[in-house]
Amino acid sequence: MSVLILCHFALALFAAPLVRRWGTRAFLVLALPPAAAAVWALTRWSTKAGGGTDTTEWRWLPAYHVDWALRLDALAELMALLAAGVGTLVLVYCASYFDDRSRQLGRFAGNLLAFAGAMLGLVLADDLVLLYIFWELTTVFSYLLIGQTSDQKRNRRSALQALTVTALGGLTMLVGFLLLGHEAGTYRISAILADPPPPSAALSAAVVLILVGALSKSAIWPFSLWLPNAMAAPTPVSAYLHAAAMVKAGVYLVARLAPAFAEITPWRPLLLVLGSLTMLLGGWRALRMNDLKLVLAYGTVSQLGFLTVLAGAGGHDTGLAATAMILGHALFKAPLFLVTGIVDHATGTRDLRKLSGLGRRLPAVCAVAVLAGASMAAVPPLLGFAAKEAAFQTLLDGSTGDRWALAAVVAGSALTTAYTLRYLWGAFARKPGVPDTGAHSVPAAFLAPPAVLALACLVLGPGVPWLQDLLGAYAAQFPAPDHPYHLALWHGAGLALGLSAAAWAGGVLLFLASGPVLRVGHALALRSADRVFGGMLLALERTALQCTGLVQRGSLPAYLVTTMSVVLAGQIAVLVVDEPWTGTPAPRLWDHPAQAGVALLTCAVALLCLGARRRMKAVVLAGLTGYGTALLFVAQGAPDLALTQFCVETVSMIVYVLVLRRMPVYFEENFSRWRRLVRMPVALAGGAAVAVVLWIMAGHRRAESAGAAMVEETAHHGLKDVVATILVDLRAWDTMGESAVLAAAAVGVTSLIYLHRRTDAAEQPVLPLPGDHPHAALRTGDQPGTAPPTAPRTAWQASRYESAGLPSGDEGAPERTWLAASATLAPERRSLVLEVVARLIFHPVLVLSVYLLLCAENLPGGGFVAGLTAGVAFIARYLAGGRHELADAVRFKAGLFTGLGLFLSTATALGGLGEGTVLHGWTWHGHLPLWGDAHLSTAVLFDCGVYLLVLGVVLDIVRALGARIDRQIERAAPRPEEGRA
């Protein structure tokens, strides 16, 4: 089972290249996985009809009792046959429906096949969490399929609406699953059904939340608005997702859980009332539609309400009727959608007011449609008749609530007959005053898929007893009555047959009175749900804008005051209520006099920072407070923290300085007295609260410290640096998450600055600044007034005289430079001392970074500190030689380092699966030539990933805040010609 599911997703990855190579014939290849799944399911028919099951289990998250568990029983067999069988025919149909010139056909094919795999996984899942994963995969793929033609606003809106409704329902259902799993003590569906938890308020809440997700998926009122709008999707999508697969997921979930929870309040009232209401509203609305797909869409909504009533009734006989109707609905509704696609393809329209005479022009298509439509209207001897007879009789024999639902079902069946006649008349009848519609011939391969499904309705009508064993195996999960119902085409002339006749007669009368029905429908029509949904979204957007305008005023001090006030209020409330300082030892002022001296100097610098009016001065003073904190770490005996703090402060100060180049020298905000009176107490109270909380947290410990255990564990592996071991081994999950956040933050910052490109390649020519050498435009173009070079040139490719900036003709005595691109700067913008220092320290600092990386197991260091150290080396090159020097020092994109770092860390983490768990550590011991005894552990590989990621982040930020701003300054500078003028 797992292989069949994964084959869908694996082949979907290659859908685009297959479509590019073979065109629409690739759909025939893509139909192989669902075809194989359908054949496999057929081979298991007899076993499932006998009550047997097939299971697959893989321990996934044992600590949370979540497993990759698949189970094929009678109900899953039925749904798997529908998902795989109809999916196969739809993919074959696509080969004729589309042509090779269709836009984004490869993406569509891949999404459709992946949806089939997700649907197959959904019906086979035997774990609530796994079912939810496949549930949301169907939601995502349906969103992509509905929005296939994304350049049209209607498609985008319909896709977003379907995603919003079904995803919100899915999230609600997830909460219900978690509650149900907690109450049952397991997430295994088969175990929950075998031993359901006792009734309780929590269980009732879980049931309601799960039903919200099921009803939203199956478009039951009040969630039915998304399905008609989803008809913007291509017809194959409507035939598969909205007739046989996705919309059946909610009904399937109701049927799956009904044996255990049908007696739980408010299961039956909720499903019977909403299902009946949906059947009536959908059928009534279908009578007013003029688009053939919309007639079928609202008819599908109506039929889904009918299925919900049967599945939600929660009885042996109604369960049998529900499964028969699920099969019948898929077999008659899917071919009607496919026929609609053929009519649209052959005539170019689906408007029944413009179609006329197609019955004679396309007789084979008309025959298939009549056969499927007759089954939908429950005309004997088709499967739809046998299934509806079973529904009428079982509801008639049920409880009082079932008989009330039966009245609504009979009225809904009359509406079904009416809109079936409207569909067949509108598509194929000759209408007075309407010229016959021209249509091209329909190939046999195009008509074959709907014909197969329609013929199945015809064959399974008289052959409905063949389904008794399989469908009865599902019904056997309910308590059996004294005289259980058995599926048959003919049960004699009884009340059920009389109700069917009344539904046919009522439907014919409604169809014949279509004019008055339309007028009454328009008179009684309320505001459409679609407009209500649009109004709600608009109101939500306006509210969001009002809230944003209220709280987001562009004042960073206001944000800080608000944040600190909220945090402070929470801290004070906890301190007042819990009084956690009881029993906490009094804090010591210092452990060593040196700490007091450093602390006093740090506080003095912080106070000086408050009075700074120059931005640069404030940055330097703030950086000094950070260095003071690092010195406190040194005095406390925490070299790893001190080293990290020193590196972070250094890089942060440089970044601040780079940004301040584009900002005014002085702070421009004028602080009034009342603002100072408000902000100063908040700041002082915030600092005091943080200090008090830290004191209480350090002194209020009741359990034993974990430090001793970590030291012992570190020593057990032959290591000494506990901090580094914690970061890359014991708590590597935290480090991995923080690395991902760091990379995302860097990408976000640089993306705000780089609007189009993130590299220095192919940039627009920038003229030299006044006083620059003629070759200052070395990387951005040639000299002013000349044509740009045919290929971009770098400082490393420049000749000596070009690097020195000497005019042509002085090649014989070039000037030596310490940095390759320093000659691109004007003399007054160069610092020889800085160039010499940068040249001398660059390689030693890089070597130091590698040393800090590799020695982290036993000495202070680590990937984070090493990455920052390497970043400082490149920053020195940039500060000394400018952006061209940085570009020449780093020949690769910064994103490459970031991506490699994430990849290496993730690969190391996933490599632990070989031993059973993610991030499982292992160590290799061996002997290397010239090196001697050596060992390599996964912690070192993981740390190498952190090293590359941090280096990439630093380079990305320096390029964004340094090189990019340099370019902006150059472009804003006056040109030499303008200066001479």
N, C-alpha and C positions, 0 to 999 in steps of 0.2 A: 504493500500500500504506500509506504513512504517513497519507494522508487517511482511509482506512477505519479505521485504528486510532484516530486522534484523534477521529473522529466518534462512536465509542463513548463516550469519556470526555466529550466535549462535551455529548452528549445526556443522559448520566447526571447531569450537573449540574442539569438541568432536570426530572429525574424526579419530584421531590417536588411541584413546582407542577403538573405534568401530572397526577399522580395525584389531587391535591386538586381539580382542575378536572373531570377526566373519569372519576375512579374507576378501576376495574380495566380499563376500555377503554384506558387509557394504555399498558398493556402491548403492545397492538397497534402503537402508535406506536413504542415502545421497541424493538420487534422489527425495525424497518427497518434499522438499521446492520448487525446480523449477517446479515439477509437479503441486503442489498446485497453484503456480503463473500462470502456463499455463491454468489450469482449470478456475481460477478466470478471466483471460483475455478473455477466450472464453465466459464466461457468460456476459461479457460487450460488446460483439461484436455488437449486434443490437443497443445499445445506441450510440456507437462510429460511427457506419455506418450512423446513423441519425444526426451526427454532435454534439452529446453531449460530455461532459467531466466530469471526476471525479477529484476532487482536494483534497489535504491534505496540511494544512499549520500550521506551528509552528514558532512563533517568536523566532529567534535564536540570531541574533545580530542586534537588532532594531536600534541602533545608526548608524550602517553602512548599513542599509536597506538590510541585508542578512538574509534570512529565510530558514527554512527547508520546502521547497515547492515542492510538487509532483503533477503531472498533467498527466492524461491519456486521450489522444485524439486519433484521427485516426492513426497518424503516430506512436505515442508511443504504441498504441495497436498492430500494426504490428511488431514493433521491440521487444516488450515484448513477444509476441508469439514466435518469433524466438529465443530470448535469453533463454527463459524458456523451450520452447518445445524441441529445439535441445539440450539444456543443459541436460534435463531429459534423452533423448535417449543416449547421449554420456556417462552419468554416468552409465546407464544400460549396455552399451557396455563395459565399463571398467571392469565390473564384470566378463566378459569372456576374455577380452584381457590380463589382468594381472593374476598372480597366487599369492598364499599366500607367496611365497618366494621372491617376488619383493622387492627391497631395497627401504626404505623410502616411502613405499606406503601410510602410514597414513598421512604424510606431503603432499604428492601429492594430496590425496583425499581432504584434508582440503583446500588447495590452489585452487583446481579446483572449489569446491563449493563456496568458498569466491569470486572467480572471477565471478561466475554466479550471485551472489548477487550484486557485484559492477556493472556489466553490466546492471542488471535490474534497479538499482538506476540511472545509467547514462541516460537511455532512458526515465525514468519517471521524472527526475529532471526538475523543472520549475524555477530554480534560477541559474544564471551563475556561481556563486561561488560554489554552491553545485554540479553542473555538473562537474566543474573542479576537485573537490575532488574525485568524483567517477571515473572521467577520469584517474586521476593519480593512483587510486587504481587498475584499470585494468592494468595500466602499470607495477606496482609493482608485481602484481600476475602473469602477463605474464612472467616477468623476472624470477620469482621463478619456474614457470612451464617449461619454455624453458631450464633452468639450472637444471632440476631435477636430471640428471645424472652428478653431479658436479665434479666427479673424472675424467671426460673426458674434455680435453682442448677445443675441438670443441664446446661442450655444453656451457662451461663457456664463451667462446668468443662470441658465438651467442647470449647468454642471455645478455651479457654486451653491445653488439652492438644494440640489440633491445631496451634495456633500455636507452642507450645514445641518439639514434635518436628520439624515441617517447617522452622521458622526456624533451629533449631540445625543441621539438615541443610543448609540453604541456606548458612549461614555457613561450614560446613565445605567445601561445594562451591566457595564463592568463593575460599578459599585454594587449592584445587585448580586453579581457573581461572587464578589468578595464576601458579602454578607452571608450568602448561601454556603460558600465554602467554609466560612468560620462556624456557622451553625452546624453543618454536617461533619466538620472535622476532616474533610477531604474535598479536593476539587475534581475527583474522578466521577464523571457523570453516571456511569454504570453503577458505581457504588452508592451514589446518592439515590438513584432510582430504586435500588434493591433495598436500601435501608434509609428512607427519608427521615429528616429530623422532625421532632415533635412540633406541633403548631405553637407559634409564639408571635409576639408583635414584631420581633426582628425578622422572622421568617416571612410574615405577611409583607413587611416593607421590602424585603428582598424580592419577593414574587412580583410586587407592583413595579419595582425598578426594572426587573428583567422584561416584564411585559411591555414597558415603555419602549425599550430597544426593539423588541420583536414587532410591535405595532408600527413603529416608525419605519422599519425596514420593509414591511409588507404594505405600506401606504394605507393604513387603516385610519379613518377619521379620528382625530383632527390632523393627522400627518399625511393625508392623501394628496396634498397639493403638489408634491414634487414629481409624482409619476407622470401626469399628463404633460408637464413641461419637459420631462426627459425625452419626449418624442422628438426633440430636436436632434437626437442622436441618429446615426445611420440606421436604416431598417434592420440589418442583421443584429445590431445591438438590442433593438427593441424586441426582436423575436426571441433572443436568448436571455438577456438580463431581465426583461420586464414581462416575460411570459413563462419561462421555464426554470429560471435559476435564481437571480438575486431576490426578486420579490417573494419567492417561495421560502427564503431563508427564515423569515419571521414566522411563517406558518409551520415550517419544520421545527423550529425551536419550541413553539407552543405544543406541537404534537409530541415532541421528545419529552417534555417535562410534564405533560398532562397526567400520565399514569401515577405520578407521585404527588402532584400539587393541585389537582383539580378540585379537591375538597377544601383547599385553603382559601380563606376569605381574603380578597374579593375576586378570586379567579373567574368563576362562572359568570357572575353578574357583569363584570367588566367586559369580558370577551363576547358574551351573547349580545349585550346592548350595543357596543361599538361595532361589532361585526354586522349586526342587522342594519344599523343606521348607515354604515358604509355601503352595504349592498344596495340599499334603496337610493341613496344620494348619487352613487356612481352610475347606476342604471338610468336614473332620471336625467342626469346631465348628459349621458351618451346620446339621448334622443335629440339633443339640440345641437350636436356637432355636425359640421359639414366636411371636415377633414377625415378621411378614412382612418388614418392612424389615431386621431383623437377619439373617434368612435370606439376603436378597439382599446384605447388607453383607459377611457372611463369605464368601458366594459370590464377591463382587467381589474380596476379598482373595485367594481361591484363584485366580481367573482372572488377576489381576495377576501372581501367581507364575508362571503358565503363560506369559504374555506375556514376562516377564523371561527365562525360559529360552530362548524362541525368539529374542528380540532379542539376548540375550547370547551365543548360540552362535556368532555371527559368521561365518556362511557365506552363500553365494549363495542356496541353496534355503531355508535356515532364515530368511533375511531376507525372502524372498518370502512364506513362511508366516506370519512375524510380522506383516507389514503386513496380510495378509488377515485374520488373527485380530484385529488392532487394530480394523479396520473392523467385523468381525462382532460383536465384543464390545460395541462402542458401540451397534450397531443392535438387539441383543437385550436388553442390560441396561437401557438408558435406558427403553424402553417398559415393562419390568417394574416399574421404580420408579414410573413414571407411573400404571400400573394400580394399584399399591399405594395411591397417593394417591387415586385414584378410589374404591377400596374403602373406605378410611378416611373419605373425604368422604361416601360414601353410607350407611355403616353406623355410623360413629363408633368403630370399633375396628379394630386390626390383629392382634389375638390370634387365631391360627389355631384355638385350642381353643374359641373362641366363635363362629366363623364356620361357617355351614352353609347349603347350598342356594343359594349365590349364582350357581352356574352356570345354574340355571333362571331365577332372578330377573333376572340381568344377563347374558344370553347373548352380547351383542356384546362386552362387556368380557371375558368368559371366552374368547371366540374370539381376541381380540387377545393375551391372556396366554398361551394355549396355543400360538399361532403363535410368539411370542417365546421361550417356554420350550422349545419343540421345537428352535429354533435353538441355544439355549444347551446343550441336551443333545446337539447334533450329530446330529439326525435328518434324513435326506434328505427332500426335495430342497432344504433350506434352506442359507443361506450358512454357518451354523455348521458344518454337516457338511463342506462343501467345504474350509473353513479348517482344520478339525481333521484331515481326511484328509491335507491338505498337511503339517501339523505332524508327524503320525505318520510319514509316508513320509520326510520330509527328516531327521528325527532318526534314523530307522532306517538311512538311507544315510550318516550322519555318522560321527564318530569314536567311540572307545570311551566317552568321557565323554558324548557325545550319546546313546548307547544306554542308559547308566545313567540319564540324565535321562528317556529315553523310558519306562522302567519306572515312574518316579514319575509321569510325565504320564498314563499309562494308568490307574494307581490313582487319580490325581486326577480323571480323567474319569469314572470310576465314581462317585466322590463327587459330581461335578457332576450326573450323572443322578439320583442319589438325592435331593439337595436340590432339584432342579428338580421332581421328583415331589412332594416334601414341600410345596413352595410351592403348586403347582397344586391338590393335594388339600386343603391347609389353607385356601386362599382360596375355592375354588369347589365342592368336593364336599359331598355331604350326609352328615353323620356320625351314626352311631347314638347316640341319647340326647341329641342336641343339637338344640334347636328351630331351625327355619329362621330365618335372620337377616333382619330387615326392612331394606329399602334403598329409597331414593328413586330415581327414574329418572335416567339419566345423559344430559345433552344431547349432541348430536352434536358440537358444537364442543369439548366437554370430552374426548371420546374420540378426536377426529381426530388430535392429535399422536402419541399412542402407536400408533395404527393405521397412520399413515404410516410410522413406523419399522419396525413389524412387517412390513408389506407389502414394505418394502425388503429384508428378510431373505428373503422368499419370491421376489421377483423376481431378486435377485442370486445366488440359489443356482444355478438353471440358467444365469443370465447371468454367472457368475463369470469366464468367459474375457474378458468386456469389461474386466475389471480388470487383465488380464495386462500390457498395455503400460505402464500407469502404475506398478503395483507392481513390474514387472520393471525399470523404469528405476531404481528405488531399488536393487534387488538387483544391478544391473549394476555397482555400486560395489565388489562383492566379486569375487574371482577366480571365473570361471564353471567348473563341472565339465564333463566331456566330454559328459554327457547331463543338461542342466539340467532341473529340474522345471518343468512348466507347469500353471497352474491350470485345473482342470476339475471338473465335478460328479461324473463317473464315470471312474475309472481302471481299472475291472475288478475282479474278485475277487482280491484279493491279501492279503498279510500286514497291510497297513494297515487294510483293511476288517475283517479278522478281529480286530484289536485294538479297533476301534470296536465290534464286536459283543460282545466280552468286556467292554468298559466299560459297554455298555448292560445286559448281563445282570447284571454285578456291581452296578450301580446299582439295578436293580429288586430284587435280593435284599436289598440294604441297606435299601431303602425298606420292603419287606415285613417285615423284621425290625427295625422301628423301636424296638420295646420293648426287646429285648436290646441293641440298639445304644446306646440312651439309658442303660441301666444300665451298660454297659461304659464309655461315655464319662464318666459321672459317677465311676466307680470309678478311671479312669485320669487324671482331670482333675488337673492341677497347679494351683498358685495362679495365678489369672488375672493376665495382664499388667497389666490396669488397676489391680489392687490393688497390684502391685509398683511401678507408676509412682506411685501415691498414697503408698505407703510411702517411696519415694525422695524425693518432694517434702517429706513431713513430716520425714524425717531431715535433709534439707538446711535446712529452716526451723529446726529445733531447733539444728543446728550453727551456723547464722548467729546465732541468739539467744545461744548460749553464747559465741561469739567476740565478739559485740557487748558482752555483759556483761563480758567479760574486758578488752577494750581501751577501751571507752567508759564511763568512770567519772564523767564530768561535771566533770573537773578540767582547766581550761585550762592551768595550768602543767605538768601531766603530759603533755598533748598536745604542748606546745611542746618540752619536754625530749625526748620521744620523737622528734619530727620532727627537731629539731636534732641529736640523736645519730646518727640514720640518715644524714642529709645529711653530717654531719661525718665519719662513718666512711667514706663513699664518697669524700669529698674527700681524706682522709688516705691511703686506699688508692691512689688515682690518683697523688697526689704522691709516695708512696714508690716506686711501681713505675716511673713514667715519668721522674721527676726533671726536670720541665719547666723548672725554674729555671736549668738550664744555659744559659749564653749570654744570660740575661736581664739587662739593665743594672740597676744598683742604683737603687732609688727615690730621688727627691729629696724632701726634707722639705717644701719649699714653693717656689713660684715667686715669691711676693711676701710680704713680712712680714705684710701684712694677712690673708693666708690663715692664717698661724699663730695670730694673735690670735683670729680667728673660730673656728678649730678648738678652741683651748683653752677658750674660753667655752662652746662647744657641749658639749665633754666634761665641763666642770664642771657644766653644767645636767643632763646625763645622770646624773652621779653623785649629784646632789641628788635626782633622781627616784627613785633606789633607796631612799632613806631616807624618802620621803614616806609618811605614814600616811593622809592625807586623799585621797580619790579625786579631788576637784576639783583639788587641788594637783598630784597626779601627772599629770593630764591637761594642765594648763597647762605644766608643766615639759616633758612630752613634746612638746607643740606648739612650745615654744621650741627644742627640738633640731631640729625640722623647719625652723623659720625660720632657724636657724643654717646648716643645709644649703643653704637657698636663698641665703643670703649668700655661701657658698662658690661657688655657681654664678655669682653676680654677679662675684665677684673673679676667677673663671676666665674670664669673658667669654662666658657662656652665658645671655643674657637670657631666651630662650624657656623654658629649664628652670627658671630662677629664678621667672619669673612663674607658671608652672604649679605649682611647689612652694608658693609663697605662697598661691595660691588653694586648693589641695588642703588645706593645713594649716588655713586659716581655716575652710573648710566642715567639715573633720573635727573640729576643736575644738568647733564649735557643735553638731554631731551628738552628740559625747561629752557635752557639757553637758546636752543635752536628755534623753539617756538616764539620766544620773546623778541626775536628779530623782526617779527611782523606785528608787534604790538607797541603801543606807546611806551615811552620810557617811564613815565610816572603813572601811578594809579589815578584814574580819572573820577572815580566815584567819590562823592562828598558825603561823609557820614554826619548826620545830624546828631544832636545830643541825645534825643530820645531813642534813636537806633542804637547808639552805643550803650545806653542804659538797659536796653532789652537784650542785646547780644552778649554783653560781658557776663551777666549772671548765668546765661545759658551755657556759655563756654566754660566758665569756672565750675558750674555744677556738673556739666558733662565730664570734665576731666576728673573731678572728685569722685563722681559715681563710678567711673571706670576703675579708678584706683581702689575704691572700697570693694568693688566686685572682685577684682583680682586678689585682694587681700583675703576676702572671705573664701574664694574658690581654693586658694592655696592652703589656707589653714583649717578649712571645714571638712577636709577629707576624712571619711570614715572607713572606707575599704583600704586594703593594702595597695601601695603604689605599684603600678605596672612596670616601673623602671627596672626593678631587680630582675623580673622575669625576662625583660627584653635584653638586659645585659647578659644574663645567662644564656639566652637563645643565641645571641650574637657570638658569644664566646664558644658555644657548642659548634658553630660552623667555622671556627678558627679565625674570626674577625675581631676587630677592635673598635671600629668607629660605629657606635650604636646609632647615632643620628642618621648617617648615610644608609645604614641597614634598614632602619625604620622607613625611610623615604622610598627606597627602591625594592624592598622585599616585604617587610612585615605589613606595611600599609601602602603597598604599591598602587592599589585601586585609587586611593586619594590622589596620589601623584599623577596618575594617568588622567583622572578627571580634571585636575588643575591644569595639566598640560594642554588638554583640549580647550579649556576655557581661555588660557593664555593665547593659544593660536587663533581662536575665534575673535578675541579682543583685538589682536594685532591686525587681523584681516579687516575688521570693522573700522579701525582707526585709519589705516592706509587707504581703504576704499573711499572714505570721505574726502581724501585729498586727491587721489588718482581717480578722476572721473571717467577716464577712458582706458588708459593703459597703465600698467604697473611696472614697466621697465623703461630704461633709458634709450632703447633702440627706436629707430625710425621717428625720432622726435623732430619738431619743426626747427628750422635754422634760428639760432639766437646770435645776434650780433654781439661782438665783444663790448665790454664796458669801456667807458672812457679811460685811457691809460693802459688798457690791456695790450698784450702782444698780438700781432696779426694772427697767430695761430691759436688764439684763445677759443675760437669756434671749432676746435679740433674734432670734437665728437658730434657737434650739432650741424655741421655743414662746412663749406669752404669759406674763404675770405669774402668779405662784402664785395658785391659786384661781380663775382664769378659764379659759374655754374656749380651746383652741388656735385660732390664726387659720386662716381658710379657705385661705390661700395662704402659702407661706413668704415672709418678708420679709427683705431684706438691709439692711445698714447704709447702702447707697447709696439705698435706697428710704425710709429713715426720715426723718422730719421733723427740723428743727434741734433742737427741744427733745427729741425722742426720742434723737437722737445724743448730745446733751449729758447725757442722763440726768436731766433736770429733771422734777419732778412735774408732773402736768397742771395747767394754769392759769398757768404761767410762760412761755407761748409768747412773750410780748411782749419779753422780754429774755433770749434764749438765750445760752449761753456758747459762744464759738468754740472749736473743737478743731482740732488740727493733723492728726489722722488720723480717718478716717470712723468707725471702730469703737472708738476708744480709750475712749469713754464707757461701753462695756460692762464695763470693768474697775473694780474698787473703787479709791478714791483712793489707798489705801496700796499698791496694786499697780501704780500708774502712775509713769512717769518722764517728766516734761515735757521734760527735756533730750534723752532718747532719742527722744521723739516728734518733736521739732523736727529733730534730726539725720536721722532716718529720712525725714521729709518733704522735707528739703532735698537729700539725696543720692540719693533713689530714682531720679528721672528722669535725673540726670547719670550715675549708674552704669549704667543701661540704655543710654544713648547710648554710654558708654564700651565696653560689651560689643559693641555693633554695630560700633563703630570697630575694636576688636580683631579682630572677625570679618572685616571687609572689608580691613584693612590687612595681613593675614597673609602676602600674597605678597611684600611687600618690607620689612615691619617685624615686630618680635616680636608674636605674637598667635596666633590660630587659633580654630577652633570649640570646642575643648575648654576653653581658657582663657576664651573669651567666654561660654560657657554657664555656667561656674562663677561668673564675674563677675555675670552676670544673676541667677543663683541667690542670690548674696550680697545683691543689692538686695531681693529678696523676703523673704529671711531677716530683713533689717533691719526690714521692715514687720511681720513676725510678732513679732519680739522686742519691738517698741515697742507694738503694738496687740493682740497675742494672736491666737488662732486665727480669730476673726471677721474681723480685719483681713486675714489671709492669704486667707481665703475670698473677701473682697471684692476683693482685689488681683488674684486669679487666678480669673476667672469660668469657666474651662474645667478639665476634669479633667486632672490631671498626665499620665495615661496618653495623652491626646491628643497632647501634645508629644512624648512618647517614641515613639508610633506614627508620627507624622508624620516625625520624624527618621529612624527606620529606613526608612520608605517612601521618603523623599527620597534617602537614601544608596543604597538598593537600586535605585531607579529610575535614578539617575545611573550606577550600575555597569552595569545591564542596557542602558542607552542606548548604551553602547559597542559593543554587538553590531551596531549599524548600520555600524560600521567593521570588524567582523570579530571583535573580542575584547571580553570583559568589561572594564569600567573603562578603555576606550580614551579618552584625553583629547582634547578639542578646545577651541578658543578662538574666540569671536566678537568681532570688532572693528567698531565702528560709531560713529555720532554721535547723541547724544540731545539734545533741546531742553533748554536751561537748564543742562545738565550738561556738554556738550561731548563731546570724544572719550572713548569708553568701550570697555571690553572685558569679556567675561564668559567664564569657563572652567568646565569641569566640576569642576575642583578646588574652586572657590568654592561651587558647588551642593552638592558632597559635604560641604564644611565646614559649610554651612548645616544639613545633616542632622545632623551631629555636634553642632552648637550646640543645636538643638531637643531632641535626645535627652538631652544632658547637663542641660539646663535641666529637662526633664521628670523625670529621675532625681532631681535635687536637690529639686524640689517634692514629688515623691512621698515621699521620705524625710522631708522636713520635716513634711509632713502626717501621716505615720505616727508618727514619733517626737516630733513637737511637738503638733499639733492633737489627735491621738488620745489621747496621754497627758494633755493638758490636760483632755479630756473625762472620762477616767478619774479624774483628781484631783477634778474637780467633782462627779462622782457619789459619790465616796468621802467628800466633805466633809460635815460635819453640816449639817442643814437649819436655817434660822433658827428654826423653831418648836422644834426640839430644843434649840437653844442657849438659848432663853428658858426652857424647862422646867428 
